[in-house]
Structures are given as C-alpha cells and as structure tokens.
Amino acid sequence: MKIYDYNGKKNICGKKIKEARKRLKLSQENLAAKLQTEGINIERDSVSRIEIGTRFVADYELLVLSEILGVSPEWLLSDK
C-alpha cells in the first residue's frame, strides 16, 4: 500500500497531538499505554513518529486519540 506525503508529512495532526498530550502532562509512553487500553496496537516510538509527521494516522486512531486527549477530531485536523 502506498501512503502519500502531504507537504512532506504523512499526517497533519501530529503537532496538535503533541500539543494536547503535553497540555495533559502525558508522556509518549503513557499515551501509547492509553491507546493500547483502547485496542490500538501502538508503541511509544510510533507516538513519536506521529508527532513529527513521519507516521500515517488511520481514521480509527484519530478518533481514539481525540477521545483520550479530550479534543475533537476536527481540532486535531485544523491548522489553527
């Protein structure tokens, strides 16, 4: 499967995920553990790659991330 880049990134939500995670004072490891609890098989290094934009984020992952981080999926996808 070919995953395309958008402006050199594999996702547009990484910066917002990092911002929301830090606001909640969660480490990348803690966020990965919370995602695993919700059935998303992910490790700390994958959270890091999402945040820097080198890992694709599936739609179901985005929904679970928004729930855990207490933000809307739309906010994660916004440029503002």
C-alpha positions in Angstrom: 0.0 0.0 0.0 1.4 3.4 -1.0 1.0 6.2 1.6 1.4 9.6 0.2 3.0 12.6 1.7 1.3 16.0 2.3 3.7 18.8 2.3 6.5 16.4 3.3 4.5 14.8 6.2 2.5 11.6 6.5 -0.1 13.3 8.7 -1.4 16.8 9.5 -2.4 16.1 13.1 1.0 15.3 14.7 1.6 18.9 16.1 -1.8 19.0 17.6 -1.5 15.6 19.2 1.8 16.7 20.8 0.2 19.9 22.0 -2.8 18.2 23.6 -0.6 15.4 25.1 1.7 18.0 26.7 -1.3 20.0 28.0 -2.5 16.8 29.8 1.1 16.2 31.1 1.2 12.8 29.4 4.4 11.2 28.3 4.5 9.5 24.9 4.7 6.2 26.8 1.6 7.0 28.8 -0.3 8.0 25.7 0.7 4.7 23.9 -0.5 2.8 27.0 -3.8 4.6 26.9 -4.2 3.8 23.2 -3.3 0.1 23.9 -6.1 0.0 26.5 -8.5 1.2 23.8 -7.4 -1.5 21.4 -4.9 0.4 19.3 -1.7 -1.6 19.0 1.0 1.2 19.2 4.3 1.7 21.0 6.0 4.9 22.3 8.2 5.2 19.2 5.1 5.3 17.0 3.6 8.1 19.0 6.9 10.0 18.5 6.8 9.3 14.7 3.1 10.6 14.6 4.1 13.8 16.4 6.9 14.5 14.0 4.8 13.6 11.0 6.7 10.5 9.8 3.9 8.0 10.5 0.5 7.8 8.9 -2.6 8.1 11.3 -5.6 5.9 10.5 -9.0 7.4 10.9 -9.9 5.0 13.8 -6.6 6.0 15.5 -7.6 9.7 15.1 -11.0 9.1 16.8 -9.4 7.3 19.7 -6.7 9.9 20.1 -9.3 12.6 20.2 -11.2 10.8 22.9 -8.1 10.2 25.0 -6.8 13.8 24.6 -10.2 15.4 25.2 -10.3 17.2 21.9 -12.4 16.9 18.7 -11.1 15.2 15.6 -11.7 18.4 13.7 -9.4 20.3 16.1 -6.6 17.7 15.5 -7.0 18.2 11.8 -7.1 22.0 11.9 -4.2 24.3 11.0 -5.1 26.8 13.7 
